[in-house]
Amino acid sequence: MKDIDYAQCNVKVRIEEKKLLTDGQLRELIYAGDGRELRHLLVKTPYDMYLSEDQDPIGSTLMGLETDGGRVLSWAREIAPEPQIVDIFGLRKEYHNLKVLCKEEILGVSADNMLLSGGMFSIDALRHAVKTGTSTLLPEEMLVAIRDVMDRSQEQKDVQQVDVVFDRYYLRQIAAIAAEMEEEAVLSFVQYNADLFNICVLLRANKQGYGRTFLQSVLSSAGKVAKSMWIEMRDKDLRALTNSLLHSPYSDEVRQAIESESGLVSIETFEIVRDNALTEYLKKAKLQAFGPLPLLAFLYAKETERKNMRIILKSRRAGFGRDVAERRLRYSYVI
């Protein structure tokens, strides 16, 4: 598809971009004095439609964020010349629900409150696939992922592996979408995302004591850097691993996650750096009038905005200090 085919779509994207929250607006929400002031500030945002008079502003807005995610994806599918571009972020919701449902099945607990509505597949369809390993609705890639996760759970009930295994399959699926679209900008984004994911997995493996066999089975092959390079780093202690990562193609990103006191890379900080790096990578779309990158960037910007809103509102509800929310905030797509 020619880049010019996205021209009309991108005009609509630019209109929606103007509604994105700035860093200043997000910080106003953090520092709002009480519920009344918070409600007053929320009324000025696109999330005012979810405020309810008979609920506190935190509760009603948190519920609205879930609805908003589905609304944005539906809107994007209507205007996108290639609807599969939306799946690069839309599939995250499906894989999130699969993570929750598989953990339910493995642990024998209920976690319905963690499920997200408004996806491509109903919760019942996903739950059936998890219980049976079969489905007439889900694509084969998802069924393979489900079977892999459930097979691993028979060997050891380690729910921490559920997330990383599903993330690997998610990256594989969106890499296939990018290759099918033959859009270099989209493919480069997916590869960058996969490489940063692999660094996160490597750091988690180091922290939790997982070996090379585990890494071989969960690292993504969708990145630019070969899996073998990351695997070779596994046997090092955290200091040696930090040094190796500082000599990798992603030294700039790693450097941002190094703790000042220890001089070691922090996995928790790197996960924030990863999100911020993807935002910065997509900001080039602001200068593009054609092609799919502006829509892709907007979808990621909205996803990040909702994440920031959850961080702020849940921190307020839990009574955390304002500095806690500020440290966890991701970069906004707009200043």
N, C-alpha and C positions, 0 to 999 in steps of 0.2 A: 504494500500500500504506500502511496506517495505521501510525503510529509504534508503537502498542501491539503490533503484530505482532513487533517486535524484542525484546519484554520478556524472553522466555525465552532468546533468543540472548544478550542482554546480561548475564544472570545468569552464563552460562558464561564470557563474556568477563571479567567481574570476577574470577572464580576464577583464570583464566590470568594476569591482570594482576599478581596477587600474586607470581608467579614471575619477573617481569621484574627484571633486575639494576639495582641502584641505582648512582649515581655513585660511592659509596664502594666498592662491590664491584669496579667497573671499575678504579678506581685501585689497589686491592689487587693486581689482576692485573698492572698496570704495574710495581709496586714489589716484586713477589715476587722473592726473592733468587736462587733457582736452580730447576731443573726439578722437583725434589722438592716445593718449596714451591708452585710453580705448579700442579702436579698436585693437591696438597692443597686449594688454593683452587677449582680447577675441579670437584672432586668435590662441592662445596657448591652448584654451579649446575645449572640444567636441562640443561647440556651434558655432564654426567658420563656420560650413556649412550653418548657417542661416544668416550670414552677407551678406549684399547687398551693392554694390558700390554706388548705387543711393539713399540709405537711411542712416540716421544716425545710428550708431551702437546700440543705445538704442532701437529705434523703430524696427529695423529688428530682433534684438535678442529677444525682448519681443514677437514678432509674432512667432519666431522660438520655443520658449519655449512651446507653445501650441502644435505645431506639434511634438515636441520631446516627450511629454507625451504620445501621441498616438503611436508613433514609439516604445517606450520602452514597452508598454503594449502588442503590437502585437508581438514583439520579445519574450517576456516572455511567451505568450500563445503558441508559437511554440516550446519552449524548456521544458515547465513544464510537468512532468508526469501526474499531475492533474491540468488541466487548471483552475479549480475553485479557486485555490490558488491565482491566479492573480486577481480574482474578489474582493478579500478583499480590494484591493486598486483601481482596475478598476471601481468598482461601485461608487466610490466617484465622478467621472466625471459625471455619470448619475444623481446622486442626486444633484450635483451642478447645472446642467442644469434644473432640475425640480424646484429647488428653484427659479432660475431666471424666468422661465416661469410662475410659480404660482404667483410671485410678479407682473409680467406683467399683468396677468389676473385680479388680485385683484385691482391693482392701475390704470389700463387702460393706461399704458405707455409702450414704447418700450425699451428693454435693450438688443438688439441683440449683441451689442459689448461685453457683459458679458458672452455670451454663448461659450462653448468649443466644438470644433469639434473632430472627431476621436474616439467617444465613440462607445459602442455596438449598440446603437439605434440612428437613425437619429433625427435631431432636429424636423423635421416635424412629426415623429412618437410620440415624446415626447409632442409636442405642441397639437397634436390631443388628446392624453390621458388626458392632463390637461383640455382641453375645454369640453371633453365629458365624462371623467371618465371611458372610455372604451378603449380597445386596443386588437388586435389579436397578438401583438408582445411583449408587455411588460409582465413581470411576474406578477402574482396576488399580490405579496407583494408590488410592486411599485404602483399598482392601488389602493390598500387599503390606502397606504400612501397619494396619491394624493387626494383621496376622503376625508380623514381625514382633510388634510390641507384646502381644499376648503370649507368643511362644517364649520370648525372653522372660516373661513374668512367671512361667512355669519352672524356670531354672532358679530364679531368685526374685523374691518379692521386693524389688528395689524400684520404687516409684520415681526416684530421681532420674532414672534412665528413660522414663516415658517421655518427658519433655524433649530431651535431646534427640531421641530417635525420631519422634514425629517432626521435629524441626528439620532434620536431615531430609526426610521425605518431602516436606514442604518445599525446601530449596530445590530438590530434584524436579519437582513438578513445575515450579515457576521458571526454572532454567529451560525446561522443555517448551514452555509458552514463549519465552524470549527467543529461543532458537527458531521456533515456528514463525514468529512475527518478522524475523530477519531485520530487527531494529538494533543497530549497534549500541545506541545509547541505553536501551533497555537491558540488553545483554551485559553491558559493562556494569550497570547498577547491580544486577543480580550477582555477578561475579564478585564485586566488591562486598556485597552483603554476605556472601558465602565465605569469603576469606576472613572477615571479621567474626563471623559465627565460629569458624574453626579455631580462631585464637581463644574465644570464650571457652570452647570445649576443652582445648588444651590446658587452659588455666584451671578449669574445674577438675579435670583429670588429675592434675598435679596436686590440687588441694585435697581431693578425696581418695587419692591413692589408686586410681584406675590405671591399668597398664596399657601396653601397646596394642594388645588384642582388642581391648575395648575401643581404643581410638580408631583402629582400622575399620571397625564396624559402624562407627557413628559419625566420623568426619565426613563432610560433604565433598563431593567431587566436582561441584559446580563452580568453584573458585578458579582464579588464575594461577594460584600457587598450588603445586602438586601436594597431595596428601602426605606423601613420603617425607617432605620437608618438615611438616609439623610433627609427624611420628618420630622422626629422628631427635627431636627436642625433648621427648617425654622423659627420658631417663635422667634428666638433669634436675638438680634441686632448684628451688625457686629463684635463688640469686643467679645461677648459671642460666636458667630459663629466661629470666628478665634480660640478661645480657644478650642472649641469642635473639630474642624478639626485637631488641634495639638495633640489631643488625639485619633485620628482615625488611621486606618492602613496606612494612607498616610501622616503622620506627616512630614516625610522628604521632600516630594514634596511641601507641604503647607508652610513649614518653608522657603523655597527658594523664596516664593512669598510675604513674609511679608515686608512691607515698613519700613525702619529704623526709620523714624521720628514718624509715627503714631503707629507702632506696629501692624497694621492691615493687613490682607491679601488683595492683589490687584487682582481683576479679570483679568485685562489686563496682569499683570505679570504672573499670574498663567497659562494663555493660552500659553505663551511662555514656561513656565516650563513644561507644559504638553507635548508639542512637543519634548522638550529636553529629558524628562523622557522616552518617547517611543523610541527615538534614543538610549539612554543608555541601555534600556532593550533589544534592538535587537542586540547590539554589541556582545552579547554572541555568535551570529551566526558566528563570525569570526573564532571561534575555532572549528566549526563543518564542517565535510566533507560530512556528509550524512543528509538526512531529508530535509523538506521544508523550514526551518527557514532561511538559507542563501539567498534564492530567495526572501522571504518575506522581509527580512532586506534590500536587495538591492533595491527593489521597493520603500520602504519607504525612503531610502537614496536618491534616485533620486527625489522623490516627495519633500523632504525637500530641496534638492539642487535647484530645480526650484523655490521653494518658496523664498529661500535666494536670488537667482538671481533677482526675481521680486522686492524684498525689496530694493536691491541695485540700480537697474536700475531706478525704479520709484522714489526713493529718490533723485537720481541725477537729473532726469528730473524735479522734483518739486523744486529743489534748496534747499533741506533740508541740514542741517549740517551733516557732516560725522558721528558725534556721534549718530544721530538719527537712521541711518541705522545699526550701530554697536549694539545699544541697542536692535534692533528688530531681529537681526540675530539669527537663530536657530543653534544648534550644528551640526557640520559636522560629517558624519559617519567615516571620516578619519581625522587624525591629520593634 
